[in-house]
Amino acid sequence: MNSLEVASLTSKIIAGAARLGDHAQEQAQYAQALMEAVTRDESRLPYTDRIAEMPVNKKPFNRDFVRNFPGSTFWPLRKPESVTGITIHHTLSHSPLATARYCTQTKGYPTIQYHAWISAGDGCPVWMLADPAWGLWHDHTGKFQHTISIGMAGSLHLKAPPVEQMEATARLIVHLMGEYSIPIRQVQGHNERYGKNKYGRWRTQCPGWYDVKWRAAFFDVLKGMLKE
């Protein structure tokens, strides 16, 4: 479960315990039913939570971070209703741990710069690496980030992602669109979020879908899943 769901679950536990009072057997039955419900919910999630495995930098030194969040040691927290979009990136790497170390140790961010990571091989597992409640500042859309950053592993400006990776990414996006009421028009690439320069060129190639022409194929997959 992500932190946006923990508060709700905690309030249910407290409220339930208060109602049940000293009835130990009923408390045990309530707790068991609640845990079974949580297990069922998590088994349906299209990702594995690996947030606790990622390195954290408690003294961020990134220039943009320090300028935008003076005195802060972590990303700003945001409410679910402030999440209004999804941004797709390519990671230029196949190792989330190595990328997280680069982001924290070299770039000086508090954490990795992607909320989620979709591998390009071995069944294309999907990992949640940063809580969606954290407003990661990586999409160049302002210091109070309103999107969820999704990283597709690989250099996707050189070679289009395999269909299996696009499908895994689309399944995650369908889930997030439903959870946060995000319209498909707000599912965009990093380049589209960042925009074009005065010469009419994208300020970034990321995620590379215009370079090797895989954007249309990806949205065909996504739209197909939305119809299911």
N, C-alpha and C positions, 0 to 999 in steps of 0.2 A: 504494500500500500504506500502511496506517496503521502507527504505531510498534509496535503490539502484534504485527505480523507481521514487522517488520524484524529483530528479534533472532533469530527463528527462521531467516529467510533468511540472515542473516549467519553464523550457526553452521554452516549447510549449506555455504556457500561455503568457510569456513575448514576444515571437516572434509574437504570434497572435495579442496581444494588439498593438504592434508596427505597424504591418501592417494595422490594422483597424483605427488607429488614433483616431479622434474625433467622429467617427460614433457610437454613443451610442447604437442605436438599434442593429447594427451589432455586437457590443461588447457583448451585452447581449445574443444574439443568439449564438455567439461563445462559451461564458462561459457555457450556458445551454447545448449545445451539448457536450462540453468537460466533464462536470460533469455527464451527462448521460452515456458517454463512460466509465468513471471511475467506476460508479456504476455497470455497466454491468460486467466489468472486476472483481471487487471485489466480485460480487455475484457468480462468477465461481470459486473463490479460495477455495481450500479444507481445509481451516482453518479459525479461528477467531483470529483477532489481539488483544492480551491482554498485549502487551508490557508495556503500560502506567500503568498497575495495579501492576506491579512487583516492589518490593523494590530494591533500588540501594544503594551501599556502595561507598560513595565518597572518602573514605580513605582506600582503600584495603590494607590488611596486610598479605595476604597469602604469605608464604615464596617463593614459586615458581614464583608467579606473580611479587613480588618485585625484585627477582633475574633476571627474564627475561625482565621485563619492568621497569627498574630503573627510578624513578621520575614520572612515569605515574600514573594517577588516573582512567584510563579506558582501556578497551580492545583496541588493535590496530584496526583501520579501514582497510578494504581490498576492492579491486576492484572485480567486478563480475567475471572477467576472472581468478582471483586467487582461486576461489572456484572450487575444482577439485574432491570432494568426499562427501559422506554422511556416517556418523557413527551412528549406532543404539546402544542405551543404554537401560537398564532397570533402573527405578528410585528408586526402593525399597520403594516407597511412592505412595499415591494416592492423595496427595495435592500439587499442584504446588506452592501455596503461602507458605506453610510450608517449602517446599524444597528451595524456593528462599530465605527465611529468614535464613535457615541453611547455604546456600551457601554464603550469604553476611555477616551474623553476626558471624558464627562459623568458616567457612572455610576462610573467609576474601577475597572473590572474589568481583569484582565490581557488578556483577549481578548473576542471576541463571546460572548454567553451561550448560543448554540445550537451543537450539534455539526454538525447538518445543516440545510439550507435547501431547501425545495421551492417553486419559483416557481409563480405562478398563470397564466402565459401562455407563449406561444412554445414549446409542447411540454412545458411544465412540467419544465424541467431540475432535476435534484437535485444539490446541491453539498455536499460535506463541507467545513466551514469550521473545525472544531476537532477535534483528534484524540480519538477515544473514550477514549484512555488518560488524558485530562485530566478530573479530577472537577469539572466546572463546577458552581458553586453558584448555581442559579437556581430550582430546583423547590421550595424551602422544605422539604426532607426531611432536613435535617441537614447539618453541615458536610462530612462525608465522603460526597460524592454517589455514589449507586449506580445512577443511571439515565443513559441517553443522551437528550439533549434534542434534539427535532426541531421545527424552526420551519416552519410552513406560512405562506407569504406572504399578507398581507392582514389585513383587519379582519373576522374570521370570526364575530364576534358580531353583525354587521350583515347579512351575506350569506353563505350557505353556499358552500363552495369548489366549483369546477366538478368534474365527475366525473373529468376527466383529472388534476387535481391530487390528488384522493383516491387514484386508481390509482397515481400516481407515489409517493405517500407510503406506500401499502400495500406496493408492491414493495420499497421500502427497508426497511420494518419486517420483512417476511418474511425478507429477507437477514440483518438484525441478529438476529432471533429465532433463526435457525439458527446464526449465528456465536457467539452468546453463550448459547445454550440458555435463552432467555427464554420463559416461558409466556404465552399470550395474556391471562391475567388481570392480568399485570404491564405491559400496554400501556394506559396511562391518560392522561387529560388533566391539564393543570397544576392545574385546579380540584380534581380528584379526589385528586391528590397532596397539595395544600395543605389540603383539607378544608373544613369549614363552621365558621362562628362560633357564638357562643352563641345566636344568633337563628335558627339553622338555614339560613343563607344561605351560599353559596359565598364563600370569601374572595377569589377572583378569578374573572372571567368566562372567562379563557383556558382552552381555545382557542375558546370561543364556541359549542360544539356544543349546549349546552342552550338557548341564547338563540334560535337559529333552527333548532333541531331537525335537525341533520345527523349526530349521533353514530351512530344506528342504520344510516343509509345507509353511513357509513364502515366500520363493522364488518362489514356485509354484503359490502363489497368485499374487506376484509382476509380474512375467513373463506373467501370464494370462492377467493382466491389460495392460501391454505393447503391447500386441497383439491386443487390442481392438481399 
